[in-house]
């Protein structure tokens, strides 16, 4: 199984290749959400090798488990 870190590293390398090896060009990439439909890149938010929302799933799981616990205690 491929780890999240390995996937992010692979995406980062792809972005570096796409930008001719320039870290500055990767950081300033224009293929993000405001790009035209023909130049958007689905990997754009991961281009820096980081997950922009790493704790979202954990937060949702915590909220759901807290709500379930509260319902169980009330019922």
N, C-alpha and C positions, 0 to 999 in steps of 0.2 A: 504494500500500500504506500502511495506517495504522501509525504507529509505536506502540511500547509506551507511550511517554510520552503520546501523544495519547489512547490508550485510557484510561490511568490518569487523565488530566485530565478526560475525559468522565465517567468513573465518579464522580470527586470532585464534579463539578458536579451529577450526578444526586442524589448523597447530600445535597448542600447544599439542593437543591430539595425533596427529601423531608422534610428537617428544618427547613423554613421559613427557610433561609438562616443558621441558627445553627451556627457552627463547634463550639461546645461540645456541642450535641446530636449532631452527626456523630461526635465523639470518644466520646461516651457512648451511642451507638446500642445498643439492646437487641435488634436483629434478628440477632444473631450465632449462633454454634453452640449456645448454650444456650437459644435461643428456642424457643417452641412451633412445631410443624411449619407452622402457618398464618401465622406472622409471621417466619420465617427469610428472610434475603435472601442470594442467591448472590453479591452484590457486597460483602458486609460486610467481608471481609478486605482489600479494596482501597479502603475508604471514605476513608482518609486520603491517597489519591493515591500510595500507595507499594506496591511489590510486596514482600510480607513474606518471600519466599524467592527473592530475585533470582539467587543464585548456585547454586541447587540443580542446574539443568541442567548448568552448567559443571562443578560438582563431580562429577556422575555421569559426564559425558563424560571427565573427567580420570581417574577411577577406572577406567572401562572401557578407556581407551587404555593406562593403566599396566598393567592386567592382561593386555591383549593383547600388549603389548611384552614383559612378563615371560614369557608363554607362548611367544612367538616366540623369545626368547633361550634358553629351556630346551629347545625342540624342535629 
